[in-house]
Amino acid sequence: MVRHVIVGAGPAAINAIETIREFDGGASEIVLVSDEPAYSRMVLPYYLADQIAYQHIFTGDAAYFDQLKVQTRFGRRVVCVQPSAQQITLDNGEELPFDTLLLATGSSPTIPKIPGADLPGVYPLWTLAHTEAVLQAAAGRPKPTAVLVGAGFIGFIVLNAMYKRGWVLHVVEREPQVLPRMLDRESARLVENWLRQKGVTLHLGTTVSEIQPLSPPDGSRVPRKQLRLANGHALEADIVILATGIRANIDFLAGSGIVVDQGILVNDRMQTNFPNIYAAGDVAQGPDLLGGPPAIHAIQPTAVDHGRVAGANMASHTVRYPGSLLMNILDVCGLQCASFGRWHDPQAEALTLHNPQGPIYRKLLWTGDCITGAIFVGRAQDVGLLNDLGMVKGIIQTQTSLKEWKKFLHDNPFDIRRAYVGAGVAAQLAKTTLLGRPTQPRRYRYLNQQPQPQITHPAAHQAYVQSRVPQ
Ligand SMILES: Cc1cc2nc3c(=O)[nH]c(=O)nc-3n(C[C@H](O)[C@H](O)[C@H](O)COP(=O)(O)OP(=O)(O)OC[C@H]3O[C@@H](n4cnc5c(N)ncnc54)[C@H](O)[C@@H]3O)c2cc1C
């Protein structure tokens, strides 16, 4: 019987497993190894904001994996991969042979070298354990003060969650603007003004040089801290969130012969330089939908697509991935921000609408008569904005040649719907499938039940703790 070994239990891995089972109906052996339980990082901010129940973080429990005939090794790390021996080694010395191997180990936050970055109450917000630690540090404080270090995409998702909690918020960013890898200068300015109106204090163009505890720990509470900034200012905080970047989890591949760059290099079937070893998700550097060198797009939709393409190919069905699209969609304290594709391309022809009073910002970037990038900023209640950004995403994804609709959009920049329908984008999207067939409906995968509105923390916590016991 063919044996698939899958490393990591994030969305890339879970989608690969489900796809293998969609194709083989249980005819192969699957072993899943992960140091964390199966859950979605993307929902952690909703848990932090107290908007979802604890059990809704998880994407699979023991019953779910039994049903899919998956043997699990949770709480275990892979420390060595030997492609020629077709075997991996776990941190407890166990050796697992494989016919195919999927590396879906995700990425980890990079921690800046700041004195005090290891103090209690100073965390990246990347894992469930980090989220629990932040909630713990906030416990018992009616209105904690939090400092976000790094004004990027993930940091701002966390900022939004803390804003919903009503915390006092500061942002420190090295660059002179917020969201430097998502928005251009003009659109970022709108976001900065919006944040100031919402009471968030911005410290741009500076860095944190030191974090010091303000009082000795009394054992009951995480001590308050003082942050010294490079511009000479000082801040006090209960919680510090470090969101200064991420890097692919590839260290365990040293000496394996698997070719890596920023991540693991893969082809359009998600294969590494060893055809029976695949990589998917944040760790994989693969085809970019808009062409150019292999890219890491560390976002959930890419992890899901990668996982499904890898799973199909592991199950011996040749499926080629057209490539991932860079897209970031954010709610910044009620202001919607999105950018797609080559939003920063200096060669592209730009059509820009800018109304600081709105605030409204729309920028379409053209290569010939195709839209290859876009930026949107506008209020959440502007339904037109949300529809339009969805349609522009479809136009970019299909790379539809808009022909005469380009001139139309130039004259009527708010009438995207007409161009979308007229150029046949909707029809093209409707027949697009990743695997060449419709996706199967998904079931809820935790505690064998439908999502409940109540927060049932203690029981779910018990299940979580049990799931972490190494088998
Ligand atoms: C707070 C937060 C909010 C986010 N919000 C969004 C969002 O709104 N939209 C969006 O598109 N994306 C969002 N993301 C990003 C998204 O969560 C990631 O792109 C996605 O989780 C990547 O999935 P993955 O399966 O590749 O890796 P992961 O989900 O990181 O899973 C990889 C797993 O492998 C484990 N692992 C690593 N090394 C080993 C090893 N050697 N042995 C065993 N196990 C190992 C890891 O511990 C981890 O559990 C967010 C991320 C965070 C942290």
The ligand as an SDF file (V2000), in Angstrom:
LIG
                    3D

 53 58  0  0  0  0  0  0  0  0999 V2000
   -2.5780   35.8700   13.4190 C   0  0  0  0  0  0  0  0  0  0  0  0
   -2.6210   35.4490   11.9720 C   0  0  0  0  0  0  0  0  0  0  0  0
   -3.6440   35.9050   11.1540 C   0  0  0  0  0  0  0  0  0  0  0  0
   -3.6730   35.5480    9.8260 C   0  0  0  0  0  0  0  0  0  0  0  0
   -4.6900   36.0080    9.0430 N   0  0  0  0  0  0  0  0  0  0  0  0
   -4.7210   35.7190    7.7370 C   0  0  0  0  0  0  0  0  0  0  0  0
   -5.7480   36.2280    6.9090 C   0  0  0  0  0  0  0  0  0  0  0  0
   -6.6420   36.9560    7.3420 O   0  0  0  0  0  0  0  0  0  0  0  0
   -5.7410   35.8820    5.5850 N   0  0  0  0  0  0  0  0  0  0  0  0
   -4.7840   35.0650    5.0710 C   0  0  0  0  0  0  0  0  0  0  0  0
   -4.8390   34.7690    3.8880 O   0  0  0  0  0  0  0  0  0  0  0  0
   -3.7850   34.5620    5.8370 N   0  0  0  0  0  0  0  0  0  0  0  0
   -3.7340   34.8760    7.1530 C   0  0  0  0  0  0  0  0  0  0  0  0
   -2.7110   34.3890    7.9430 N   0  0  0  0  0  0  0  0  0  0  0  0
   -1.6640   33.5490    7.3150 C   0  0  0  0  0  0  0  0  0  0  0  0
   -2.1180   32.0900    7.2460 C   0  0  0  0  0  0  0  0  0  0  0  0
   -2.5440   31.6780    8.5210 O   0  0  0  0  0  0  0  0  0  0  0  0
   -0.9640   31.2160    6.7560 C   0  0  0  0  0  0  0  0  0  0  0  0
   -0.6650   31.6170    5.4410 O   0  0  0  0  0  0  0  0  0  0  0  0
   -1.3400   29.7310    6.7840 C   0  0  0  0  0  0  0  0  0  0  0  0
   -1.5350   29.2870    8.1020 O   0  0  0  0  0  0  0  0  0  0  0  0
   -0.2440   28.8840    6.1390 C   0  0  0  0  0  0  0  0  0  0  0  0
   -0.6350   27.5540    6.2120 O   0  0  0  0  0  0  0  0  0  0  0  0
    0.4400   26.3630    6.1990 P   0  0  0  0  0  0  0  0  0  0  0  0
   -0.3510   25.0910    6.2270 O   0  0  0  0  0  0  0  0  0  0  0  0
    1.4020   26.5790    5.1060 O   0  0  0  0  0  0  0  0  0  0  0  0
    1.3040   26.5410    7.5330 O   0  0  0  0  0  0  0  0  0  0  0  0
    0.8930   26.6430    9.0700 P   0  0  0  0  0  0  0  0  0  0  0  0
   -0.5370   26.9990    9.2310 O   0  0  0  0  0  0  0  0  0  0  0  0
    1.9080   27.5180    9.6860 O   0  0  0  0  0  0  0  0  0  0  0  0
    1.0890   25.1440    9.5940 O   0  0  0  0  0  0  0  0  0  0  0  0
    2.3670   24.5270    9.6050 C   0  0  0  0  0  0  0  0  0  0  0  0
    2.4750   23.6080   10.8090 C   0  0  0  0  0  0  0  0  0  0  0  0
    3.6800   22.8230   10.6990 O   0  0  0  0  0  0  0  0  0  0  0  0
    4.3100   22.7640   11.9650 C   0  0  0  0  0  0  0  0  0  0  0  0
    5.7520   22.4680   11.8110 N   0  0  0  0  0  0  0  0  0  0  0  0
    6.7280   23.3330   11.4240 C   0  0  0  0  0  0  0  0  0  0  0  0
    7.9230   22.6970   11.3730 N   0  0  0  0  0  0  0  0  0  0  0  0
    7.7020   21.4150   11.7350 C   0  0  0  0  0  0  0  0  0  0  0  0
    8.5400   20.2680   11.8790 C   0  0  0  0  0  0  0  0  0  0  0  0
    9.8580   20.2980   11.6100 N   0  0  0  0  0  0  0  0  0  0  0  0
    7.9770   19.1050   12.2840 N   0  0  0  0  0  0  0  0  0  0  0  0
    6.6450   19.0360   12.5560 C   0  0  0  0  0  0  0  0  0  0  0  0
    5.7960   20.0860   12.4280 N   0  0  0  0  0  0  0  0  0  0  0  0
    6.3170   21.2630   12.0210 C   0  0  0  0  0  0  0  0  0  0  0  0
    4.0590   24.1590   12.5250 C   0  0  0  0  0  0  0  0  0  0  0  0
    4.2630   24.2330   13.9170 O   0  0  0  0  0  0  0  0  0  0  0  0
    2.5980   24.3690   12.1180 C   0  0  0  0  0  0  0  0  0  0  0  0
    1.7270   23.8400   13.0800 O   0  0  0  0  0  0  0  0  0  0  0  0
   -2.6700   34.7050    9.2910 C   0  0  0  0  0  0  0  0  0  0  0  0
   -1.6420   34.2320   10.1240 C   0  0  0  0  0  0  0  0  0  0  0  0
   -1.6130   34.6000   11.4490 C   0  0  0  0  0  0  0  0  0  0  0  0
   -0.5010   34.0980   12.3410 C   0  0  0  0  0  0  0  0  0  0  0  0
  1  2  1  0
  2  3  1  0
  2 52  2  0
  3  4  2  0
  4  5  1  0
  4 50  1  0
  5  6  2  0
  6  7  1  0
  6 13  1  0
  7  8  2  0
  7  9  1  0
  9 10  1  0
 10 11  2  0
 10 12  1  0
 12 13  2  0
 13 14  1  0
 14 15  1  0
 14 50  1  0
 15 16  1  0
 16 17  1  0
 16 18  1  0
 18 19  1  0
 18 20  1  0
 20 21  1  0
 20 22  1  0
 22 23  1  0
 23 24  1  0
 24 25  2  0
 24 26  1  0
 24 27  1  0
 27 28  1  0
 28 29  2  0
 28 30  1  0
 28 31  1  0
 31 32  1  0
 32 33  1  0
 33 34  1  0
 33 48  1  0
 34 35  1  0
 35 36  1  0
 35 46  1  0
 36 37  1  0
 36 45  1  0
 37 38  2  0
 38 39  1  0
 39 40  1  0
 39 45  2  0
 40 41  1  0
 40 42  2  0
 42 43  1  0
 43 44  2  0
 44 45  1  0
 46 47  1  0
 46 48  1  0
 48 49  1  0
 50 51  2  0
 51 52  1  0
 52 53  1  0
M  END
$$$$
